[in-house]
Amino acid sequence: MLHVHQSALFFRLNDEDTWCSSSSESNISSDDEIDDPTFQDTLCSSSSESDDEIEDPTSFVDNERDDEQPSPSTTPTKSRQRPTRRGCGRSPIRSRSPVQSGQPHLRCDPWKTERDPDTAPQPSRFTPRRTPGPQVNMHSVHSPMDLFKLYFTTATMRTLCKNTNKRAAKNMALGFKYQWTDVGVEELYQFLGLLLYTSLVSLSSIQDYWKRNHLMSVPFPQTVMTRDRFRSLMWNIHLSDPDEDEINDQKKGTPEYDKLFRVKPLMDDIRIACQAHYHPRKEVAVDERMVATRAKTGMTQYLKDKPTKWGIKLFVLAESRSGYTLNFNVYKGKSHTASVHGLAYDAVMNLIQPSHLGTGYHIYMDNFYTSPKLFLRLASMKFGACGTYRDKMTVKGCPRDRANALNPQSKRGTVRWIREDSLVFVKWMDTREVSICSTIHPAFSGDTVKRRIKDGDGLWSVKDIPCPTPIIAYNKNMGGVDLSDQLLQYYSTRRRTARWYRTLFMHFVDMATTNAYILHCEISNTKQEKSMTHKNFLTEMVSQLCGVDQTGVRIRRSTDHVPVAIMVNTDKEDKATQGRKSCRRCNEVDQTRKLTPWKCKACDVALCLILDRNCFEEWHKDQPLQPLQPLEPSELSQPLEPLRPSGSEKEPHTMEMQDPLCSPLSRS
């Protein structure tokens, strides 16, 4: 390799450090090449070894980056031959500069115990972009339906109606045998209300909710909507534009194809609403969530350790304290392009948005995501991180094969830790060994936990054993996504369907109702009021969405909703110009400015009322019902509309099932 004259180097060893220099009289020739990057370190490693022989090459620290492959180790010899030169270029000499940010600087320090003091790094200041908590007017009264409409807004429902009507028109053109009339916003809210009702009252199939003269009959659904209308809405509900779906389908097999195109409009609206109406506190958690389905979509995953093993996987960011879903991403499956840092790294970075959240947050995650590279990156963004890691798997940057490590004979409560700059790696022996990494906490602060331990006589007793600080914080704050999943499963609208995007649609409905309930609890706590139970909250929401009172009686619209003139006392010569305002619906829906002399008496909103434009009627279709008086009992017995095939004289309810889209729904 390299011939170094013994007189060209001298070593000096003192009590504090070892340093080396080269003689200015005999420098290394420019023709010499360095093929082994650790050879330079070897020259300065120890004064007890010979100048041109390395006895223990493992005692030196290699400063190469984690993402580079280490050079193969070879047995050193006293004679180093110059390698054959290839071309005119020289072999690069590896830099001995400090390790770059984003990579841990690993040392060979032994594991320390709980008796060794440790000091955590100075945490970043917690500076959220907004005041943590609900981002709504706290002085107003918010009904359950008002909170639900923060996520399923009128604009979102108009998009759903438009796409659903287009999808139904295509199905009718294909010859599907069911009646269809275009759905409006008010009717779609009633459909969602009945869908939520099925989560409160569980029956085996959709048809059972409309059974009559039966032991298991329930009278409420038929007062809102007929069975066939509900089923036709469920079969045709569509989240994206069907015409654009066909264009996207033509791109299958190419990187431009979007697997989530059919759910993207609603998914984006729900994600934006989740971030807009709530700001989290300091502790948040990242974890996976499974939406149960076995559909062959290319996105369906199998996770053996999850309660729901088959389904579509979501990466979720939730607040640790309340379980509020802050952000989420649907996993599409294997990407066409390879990830630079890995799936887990990208999943966390896509969920964390400093421009929206702020800085100083503490993020908790499990061993699927934890890596020193990710933690150091989050630390550079002023985010703290804490998470378990897989000790038996190769994780770049995690300490391995160090002295004084835990072993199977270690006593319960034994603690080992190593600090490397801002990272602290902690091992704790409970019933089994637990490994955790943190950039927030000290290794051990004297905390203890209670455990049942059997003594030498075979008797069980409760004892206090030491527990590391990161593990106590992890157990306290990691359950945000699990709490959210728990609330989602209490009253879920999920049903077996023939289309995977309807499964995600029902999950988005569950997510909206759960976040709305969490908002209700947070608002009630702020006002120091008692909040409703989860069941009572959903019951109230169903009654408001379906337009009934708590007894299930339908409610009429108020007679105050009538058109009146904006200005009555107007001179004859000014009638054509004065007393006119811009139509609210034209501004919001058509993005145009139309002047009208009419307004709604109850809503006090200017609306067009002319022969070719009746904004008054369209506006009130999108507004919630106003209670006035219940209908008479004779008005409630409405017969179910028979489902008659078009162009034939078949008996009612003899529908031809020609496509999975028309298959009856049943609870999975």
C-alpha atoms as one frame of an Amber mdcrd trajectory, in Angstrom:
protein
   0.000   0.000   0.000   2.211   2.715   1.344   5.898   2.676   2.402   6.509
   5.013   5.270  10.046   5.602   6.402  10.357   5.144  10.104  12.228   8.418
  10.455   9.352  10.251   8.775   7.008   9.816  11.710   7.315  10.340  15.409
   4.748   9.769  18.127   4.175  11.518  21.354   2.017  10.128  24.096   0.999
  12.039  27.204  -1.699  11.665  29.861  -4.438  13.460  27.960  -4.206  12.599
  24.276  -2.143  10.992  21.578  -1.083  12.903  18.553   1.120  12.362  15.587
   2.768  14.420  12.916   4.924  13.774   9.907   8.374  15.067   9.291   8.556
  17.913   6.840  11.790  16.442   5.479  10.256  13.212   4.177   6.703  13.724
   3.025   4.562  11.115   1.352   5.107  11.156  -2.365   2.231  12.238  -4.546
   2.553   9.010  -6.493   1.648   6.959  -3.420  -1.986   5.958  -3.074  -3.968
   5.175   0.042  -6.196   2.179  -0.578  -7.199   1.485   3.023  -8.989   4.498
   4.589  -8.360   3.208   8.109  -4.592   3.104   7.565  -4.157   6.799   8.322
  -5.968   6.339  11.622  -3.748   3.353  12.342  -0.589   5.422  12.136  -1.786
   7.611  14.991  -3.502   4.934  17.055  -0.889   3.754  19.533   2.776   4.355
  20.292   3.276   0.782  21.477   2.850  -0.732  18.012   5.367  -0.775  15.215
   5.237   1.944  12.617   4.252  -0.253   9.704   2.275  -3.021  11.427  -1.281
  -3.030  12.791  -1.979  -5.635  15.454  -5.620  -4.761  16.366  -7.487  -2.926
  13.604 -10.815  -3.144  15.483  -9.645  -0.661  18.093  -9.969   2.282  15.738
 -13.083   4.280  14.981 -14.249   4.379  11.394 -15.848   7.705  10.556 -17.559
   6.532   7.411 -21.184   7.401   6.858 -23.941   4.935   7.748 -25.256   4.722
   4.213 -21.865   3.636   2.824 -20.747   0.050   2.754 -17.759  -0.564   5.055
 -14.557  -1.626   3.356 -13.772  -5.341   3.749 -11.358  -6.078   6.547  -8.091
  -7.711   5.616  -5.323  -9.189   7.696  -2.587  -6.550   7.928   0.942  -7.442
   6.908   4.235  -5.810   7.511   4.850  -5.372   3.816   2.384  -3.188   1.944
   2.501  -3.414  -1.858   1.497  -0.538  -4.053  -1.673  -1.453  -5.979  -1.859
  -1.401  -9.720  -2.910   2.024 -10.913  -5.997   2.300 -13.074  -6.129   5.337
 -15.301  -4.626   8.656 -14.457  -6.845   9.552 -11.480  -5.824   9.087  -7.862
  -7.850   7.097  -5.370  -9.821   9.428  -3.129  -8.680   9.826   0.464 -11.589
   9.653   2.878 -12.127  12.831   4.822 -11.519  12.765   8.561 -13.905  15.637
   9.203 -16.586  15.222  11.900 -19.692  13.228  11.106 -22.305  15.181   9.202
 -25.602  16.100  10.816 -28.326  13.541  10.365 -26.039  10.613  11.238 -25.268
   9.503  14.804 -21.657   9.665  15.933 -21.182   6.171  17.286 -18.596   5.335
  19.888 -17.635   2.150  21.667 -18.562   3.206  25.214 -19.865   0.411  27.464
 -23.421   0.348  28.776 -23.968   2.414  31.909 -26.277   1.592  34.802 -29.013
   3.465  36.650 -26.414   4.574  39.203 -24.592   6.641  36.567 -25.992  10.174
  36.222 -27.346  11.362  32.884 -28.394  14.809  31.673 -30.950  15.218  28.882
 -30.273  17.807  26.170 -31.990  21.172  26.397 -35.478  20.668  24.885 -36.728
  22.904  22.113 -39.212  25.546  23.172 -42.830  24.573  22.571 -44.174  27.138
  20.100 -47.423  25.973  18.468 -48.785  27.901  15.519 -52.169  28.247  17.203
 -53.534  27.930  20.703 -53.897  24.190  21.398 -57.480  22.987  21.491 -60.647
  23.363  19.374 -60.424  26.039  16.686 -64.088  27.071  16.803 -66.031  29.958
  18.276 -66.199  29.031  21.941 -69.001  31.542  22.638 -71.443  29.850  20.253
 -73.551  26.770  20.863 -72.441  23.845  18.700 -74.899  21.015  18.187 -73.657
  17.544  17.193 -74.772  18.169  13.615 -72.905  21.495  13.536 -69.696  19.751
  14.585 -70.228  16.956  12.053 -70.711  19.525   9.290 -67.258  20.925  10.013
 -65.966  17.798   8.254 -68.787  16.999   5.827 -69.400  20.563   4.735 -72.091
  21.676   2.315 -69.467  22.091  -0.422 -68.218  18.542   0.200 -71.767  17.203
   0.050 -72.441  19.031  -3.214 -69.395  17.328  -4.729 -70.638  13.952  -3.473
 -74.098  14.597  -4.937 -72.663  15.614  -8.288 -70.407  12.557  -8.580 -73.093
  10.190  -7.275 -75.648  11.431  -9.800 -73.147  11.039 -12.645 -72.312   7.531
 -11.517 -75.997   6.592 -11.298 -76.618   7.960 -14.798 -73.818   5.746 -16.156
 -75.227   2.708 -14.373 -78.709   3.367 -15.720 -77.259   3.654 -19.224 -75.665
   0.230 -18.715 -79.095  -1.246 -18.006 -79.201  -1.606 -14.237 -82.763  -2.283
 -13.125 -83.586   0.132 -10.346 -85.306   3.480 -10.075 -83.186   6.560  -9.635
 -83.774  10.245  -9.064 -80.947  12.703  -8.550 -79.935  13.100  -4.924 -79.656
  16.487  -3.222 -77.637  17.719  -0.255 -80.474  17.433   2.249 -81.309  13.875
   1.225 -77.639  12.880   1.351 -77.418  14.169   4.932 -80.434  11.983   5.736
 -78.651   9.039   4.131 -75.624   9.644   6.381 -77.961   9.901   9.361 -79.432
   6.486   8.597 -75.939   5.092   8.063 -75.004   6.297  11.551 -78.244   4.832
  12.875 -77.104   1.384  11.715 -74.015   1.809  13.924 -76.225   2.461  16.960
 -78.763  -0.300  16.240 -76.953  -3.361  14.953 -78.870  -5.760  12.702 -77.519
  -8.504  10.493 -78.487  -6.969   7.132 -79.769  -3.734   5.658 -83.132  -5.281
   4.743 -83.864  -5.972   8.427 -84.103  -2.256   9.191 -87.213  -2.022   6.983
 -88.973  -5.218   8.074 -92.599  -4.847   9.116 -94.801  -6.922  11.397 -91.814
  -8.793  12.690 -90.378  -9.390  16.126 -87.162  -7.562  15.169 -88.855  -4.672
  13.334 -87.552  -1.144  13.925 -89.963   1.645  12.912 -87.554   4.568  12.530
 -85.745   4.077   9.168 -88.946   3.888   7.088 -90.047   7.275   8.417 -86.968
   8.861   6.847 -86.328   6.980   3.606 -87.555   3.895   1.805 -85.451   0.775
   1.759 -84.942   0.805  -1.999 -83.870   4.430  -2.009 -81.304   3.780   0.715
 -79.923   0.782  -1.147 -79.723   2.629  -4.456 -77.831   5.458  -2.747 -75.423
   2.981  -1.189 -74.821   1.270  -4.527 -74.166   4.519  -6.379 -72.335   6.654
  -3.804 -69.226   7.904  -5.576 -66.487  10.194  -4.313 -64.735  11.187  -7.544
 -65.784  12.231 -11.031 -66.602   9.056 -13.033 -65.301  10.621 -16.250 -61.953
  11.382 -14.653 -61.885   7.847 -13.226 -61.842   6.457 -16.747 -58.904   8.685
 -17.664 -57.010   7.563 -14.559 -57.783   3.889 -15.262 -56.101   4.199 -18.646
 -52.827   4.931 -16.824 -52.689   1.600 -14.989 -49.211   0.143 -14.958 -47.538
   3.556 -15.239 -46.150   5.842 -12.504 -48.890   8.386 -13.308 -51.647   6.013
 -12.173 -53.183   7.040  -8.828 -54.569   4.116  -6.830 -56.423   6.468  -4.484
 -58.024   8.582  -7.182 -61.554   7.355  -6.375 -61.341   8.556  -2.755 -59.053
  11.543  -3.165 -61.671  14.388  -3.229 -63.292  13.348   0.051 -60.008  12.218
   1.616 -58.410  15.625   1.017 -61.459  17.465   2.404 -61.503  15.345   5.570
 -57.739  15.734   6.090 -57.917  19.525   5.714 -60.886  19.722   8.102 -59.107
  17.585  10.730 -56.172  19.992  10.722 -58.259  23.173  10.550 -60.615  22.694
  13.508 -58.235  21.408  16.185 -54.650  22.107  17.218 -52.821  19.488  19.288
 -51.072  19.785  22.591 -47.401  18.979  23.045 -47.518  15.171  22.923 -48.571
  13.402  19.704 -48.249   9.798  18.513 -47.651   8.128  15.144 -48.972   4.642
  14.441 -50.745   2.474  11.848 -54.474   1.954  11.528 -56.143  -0.879   9.635
 -59.455  -0.448   7.766 -60.789  -3.972   7.468 -61.208  -5.305   3.933 -60.024
  -8.244   1.867 -60.547  -6.508  -1.467 -57.867  -7.207  -4.058 -56.773  -3.620
  -4.583 -52.981  -3.830  -4.578 -53.117  -1.818  -1.326 -54.515  -4.498   0.984
 -52.030  -5.425   3.710 -51.680  -8.270   6.185 -50.399  -7.422   9.683 -50.363
 -10.466  11.923 -49.889  -8.475  15.145 -52.931  -6.240  14.600 -56.471  -7.073
  15.781 -57.591  -6.316  12.212 -55.126  -8.386  10.234 -56.385  -7.787   6.686
 -57.164  -4.320   5.402 -56.011  -1.008   3.998 -53.267   0.523   6.123 -53.280
   4.165   7.188 -50.401   6.050   8.787 -52.024   8.238  11.442 -50.885  11.186
  13.559 -53.087  11.613  16.645 -52.988  13.658  19.831 -51.865  11.497  22.738
 -54.292  12.901  25.284 -57.618  12.955  23.409 -57.055  10.601  20.458 -58.052
  13.284  17.931 -56.948  12.305  14.413 -54.759  15.173  13.201 -53.400  13.817
   9.929 -53.383  10.555   7.999 -52.052   9.011   4.807 -53.288   5.881   3.054
 -50.540   3.417   2.183 -50.701   2.676  -1.549 -48.407  -0.341  -1.551 -45.006
  -0.681  -3.125 -43.990   2.425  -5.054 -42.549   2.520  -8.551 -39.617   4.602
  -7.288 -37.336   3.437  -4.485 -37.390   5.458  -1.276 -34.144   7.139  -0.291
 -34.630   6.873   3.483 -37.161   4.064   3.753 -40.927   3.738   4.183 -41.004
   4.375   7.950 -38.891   7.538   7.653 -41.063   8.922   4.845 -44.308   8.055
   6.662 -43.371  10.129   9.723 -41.979  13.048   7.745 -45.137  13.238   5.605
 -47.319  13.432   8.717 -45.243  16.079  10.500 -45.801  19.574   9.100 -43.917
  22.295  11.009 -45.624  25.013   8.953 -48.953  23.871  10.397 -48.042  22.501
  13.835 -45.187  24.734  14.965 -42.126  23.432  16.833 -41.272  21.816  20.157
 -43.656  18.861  19.826 -42.814  15.463  21.312 -43.528  12.616  18.895 -43.939
   9.043  20.138 -43.711   6.038  17.824 -43.173   2.280  17.931 -40.298   0.152
  16.671 -41.503   0.203  13.059 -40.503   3.863  12.723 -37.668   4.421  15.213
 -34.206   5.025  13.770 -31.351   7.347  14.820 -31.425   8.954  11.379 -35.098
   9.928  11.776 -34.652  11.142  15.360 -31.705  13.352  14.465 -33.653  14.767
  11.524 -36.597  15.570  13.783 -34.229  17.149  16.313 -32.855  19.432  13.595
 -36.490  20.496  12.937 -36.946  21.213  16.681 -39.120  18.153  17.322 -38.426
  15.720  20.131 -38.882  11.993  19.528 -39.167   8.855  21.629 -39.781   5.294
  20.528 -38.933   1.650  21.012 -36.548  -0.014  18.593 -35.840  -3.561  17.483
 -32.678  -4.640  19.224 -32.436  -8.004  17.467 -32.642  -6.405  14.028 -29.946
  -4.367  12.345 -30.874  -0.709  12.840 -28.231   1.689  11.620 -26.849   3.798
  14.418 -28.070   1.713  17.364 -25.373   0.427  19.753 -24.614  -3.270  19.514
 -22.096  -5.653  21.042 -21.092  -3.296  23.840 -19.665  -4.288  27.186 -21.873
  -4.509  30.303 -25.042  -5.230  28.290 -28.154  -6.941  29.620 -28.326 -10.722
  29.521 -31.104 -13.254  30.193 -29.893 -13.622  33.786 -30.312  -9.897  34.556
 -32.725  -9.137  37.384 -36.067  -7.508  36.759 -35.695  -3.718  36.850 -32.081
  -3.675  35.633 -31.304  -0.581  33.542 -28.593  -0.026  30.953 -28.107   3.103
  28.881 -25.712   4.828  26.470 -25.834   8.487  25.453 -24.428   9.568  22.112
 -24.884  13.316  21.690 -28.643  14.030  21.790 -29.599  10.346  21.496 -29.986
   8.145  24.524 -30.381   4.379  24.098 -31.952   2.632  27.095 -32.477  -1.048
  27.864 -34.704  -2.234  30.679 -35.376  -5.750  31.905 -39.054  -6.328  32.676
 -40.570  -9.732  31.902 -38.393  -9.395  28.818 -35.836  -6.911  27.557 -37.208
  -3.557  26.351 -35.166  -1.192  24.164 -36.050   2.467  23.679 -34.439   5.549
  22.162 -35.169   9.202  22.951 -33.979  12.726  22.250 -36.161  14.209  25.022
 -35.571  12.427  28.312 -32.698  11.518  30.605 -31.960   7.813  30.887 -33.094
   7.405  34.486 -34.627   9.821  36.998 -35.319   7.526  39.949 -38.862   6.536
  38.876 -40.251   3.160  39.886 -43.167   0.952  38.846 -44.991  -1.785  40.737
 -44.590  -5.398  39.627 -45.617  -8.750  41.078 -42.452 -10.744  41.731 -42.052
 -14.259  43.084 -39.511 -14.566  45.871 -37.317 -17.526  46.692 -40.069 -19.241
  48.697 -42.450 -19.164  45.740 -44.630 -16.380  47.200 -45.830 -13.496  45.070
 -45.420  -9.956  46.308 -45.743  -6.448  44.835 -42.461  -4.595  44.696 -41.210
  -1.295  43.304 -38.593  -1.742  40.608 -36.627   0.990  38.801 -38.031   2.113
  35.469 -36.291   4.399  32.919 -37.810   7.804  32.271 -38.330   7.297  28.487
 -40.363   4.118  29.096 -42.683   5.831  31.576 -43.268   8.690  29.118 -43.735
   6.240  26.236 -46.396   4.233  28.086 -48.228   7.431  28.955 -48.223   9.119
  25.538 -48.018   6.394  22.892 -51.707   5.431  23.008 -53.131   8.331  20.973
 -53.859   6.320  17.825 -55.048   3.321  19.858 -57.499   5.567  21.720 -58.750
   6.909  18.399 -59.198   3.358  17.064 -61.090   2.433  20.204 -63.554   5.298
  19.771 -63.947   4.445  16.092 -64.868   0.831  16.838 -67.541   1.600  19.434
 -70.046   2.788  16.811 -68.751   1.966  13.354 -70.717   2.278  10.096 -68.507
  -0.308   8.375 -70.390  -2.846   6.281 -69.306  -5.356   3.678 -69.457  -3.756
   0.235 -68.548  -4.693  -3.318 -66.289  -1.655  -3.804 -63.190  -0.863  -1.757
 -63.652   2.896  -1.986 -66.992   2.630  -0.195 -65.155   0.952   2.671 -62.900
   4.015   2.965 -65.952   6.288   2.576 -67.570   4.715   5.649 -64.270   4.972
   7.530 -64.146   8.701   6.755 -67.689   9.017   8.148 -66.543   7.270  11.344
 -63.476   9.503  11.541 -65.623  12.638  11.194 -68.089  11.559  13.891 -65.283
  10.563  16.278 -63.406  13.841  15.830 -66.699  15.738  16.198 -67.334  13.964
  19.516 -63.809  14.776  20.741 -64.419  18.427  19.808 -67.670  18.333  21.800
 -65.836  16.984  24.865 -63.066  19.585  24.566 -65.578  22.438  24.197 -67.578
  21.183  27.185 -64.417  20.960  29.322 -63.422  24.488  28.336 -66.864  25.790
  29.316 -66.823  23.605  32.446 -69.973  21.840  31.322 -70.836  18.170  31.440
 -70.383  16.542  28.052 -72.739  14.011  26.507 -71.871  10.369  26.358 -70.672
   9.001  23.035 -73.966   7.192  22.448 -76.135  10.192  23.304 -73.995  12.397
  21.080 -74.497  10.091  18.090 -78.219   9.725  18.843 -78.626  13.491  18.799
 -76.607  13.717  15.582 -78.765  11.078  13.869 -81.989  12.847  14.831 -80.710
  16.183  13.538 -79.357  14.778  10.273 -82.587  12.854   9.596 -84.841  15.753
  10.590 -86.635  14.096  13.504 -86.927  14.777  17.190 -85.751  12.459  19.963
 -88.985  10.467  19.731 -88.379   9.747  16.033 -91.157  12.041  14.767 -90.367
  13.963  11.609 -90.188  17.742  11.806 -91.657  20.186   9.354 -89.914  23.238
   8.049 -90.765  26.508   9.682 -93.348  28.624   7.845 -91.095  31.635   8.418
 -88.965  30.525   5.459 -90.825  32.563   2.869 -89.517  35.103   0.346 -90.013
  38.750   1.286 -88.805  42.005  -0.243 -85.487  43.319   1.012 -86.755  46.906
   1.072 -90.470  47.697   1.177 -90.570  51.490   1.379 -89.098  52.363  -1.979
 -90.125  55.172  -4.301 -91.553  54.157  -7.632 -88.663  55.681  -9.540 -86.097
  53.787  -7.381 -87.695  50.336  -7.437 -85.424  49.153 -10.230 -82.185  49.995
  -8.395 -82.690  50.286  -4.618 -83.368  47.454  -2.233 -81.239  44.899  -4.098
 -78.489  42.728  -2.682 -76.133  40.122  -4.045 -77.587  36.603  -4.050 -75.817
  34.448  -1.463 -76.172  31.177  -3.384 -74.936  32.663  -6.661 -71.829  33.916
  -4.848 -71.063  30.617  -3.097 -72.058  28.099  -5.753 -71.833  29.778  -9.147
 -69.110  32.288  -8.177 -71.121  35.077  -9.817 -72.681  38.300  -8.554 -76.435
  38.513  -9.139 -78.598  41.245  -7.619 -82.016  40.335  -6.261 -84.770  42.224
  -4.410 -85.825  39.072  -2.485 -84.618  37.492   0.726 -85.676  34.694   3.070
 -87.637  35.998   6.022 -86.220  33.507   8.526 -82.651  33.204   7.203 -82.309
  36.916   6.319 -80.330  35.893   3.218 -80.724  37.521  -0.198 -81.741  34.917
  -2.790 -82.783  34.990  -6.441 -86.411  34.199  -7.237 -87.101  34.496 -10.953
 -88.466  32.239 -13.656 -85.172  30.788 -14.852 -83.278  30.891 -11.522 -84.846
  29.779  -8.248 -82.002  30.107  -5.765 -84.537  30.312  -2.941 -85.525  26.659
  -3.353 -81.987  25.388  -3.944 -80.633  27.249  -0.930 -83.150  25.719   1.467
 -82.476  22.217   0.170 -78.956  22.548   1.572 -79.979  24.001   4.941 -80.848
  22.009   8.096 -84.458  21.520   9.021 -85.995  23.963  11.492 -88.330  22.483
  14.115 -91.898  23.734  14.181 -94.402  21.000  14.962 -94.507  17.226  14.494
 -96.496  15.652  11.723 -99.792  13.970  12.390 -99.679  10.200  12.986-101.650
   9.630   9.783 -98.862  11.291   7.813 -96.215   8.885   9.052 -97.575   5.721
   7.403 -96.098   6.044   3.979 -95.885   2.927   1.849 -92.511   1.782   0.612
 -91.871   2.642  -3.003 -91.825  -0.577  -5.017 -88.684  -1.151  -7.031 -90.030
  -1.742 -10.566 -87.717  -2.678 -13.417 -87.783  -0.202 -16.246 -89.335  -1.490
 -19.478 -90.938  -4.636 -18.033 -93.997  -5.754 -16.058 -92.224  -7.743 -13.371
 -93.553  -7.799  -9.842 -92.120  -5.292  -7.319 -88.864  -6.168  -5.602 -87.766
  -8.611  -8.328 -84.557  -6.839  -9.180 -82.035  -8.501 -11.456 -78.621  -8.747
  -9.786 -76.284  -8.374 -12.748 -73.279  -6.799 -11.078 -71.536  -6.846  -7.689
 -72.506  -3.176  -7.452 -76.101  -4.302  -6.964 -75.390  -7.023  -4.435 -77.297
  -6.732  -1.131 -75.339  -5.372   1.785 -74.690  -7.428   4.859 -72.633  -6.815
   7.920 -69.263  -8.526   7.751
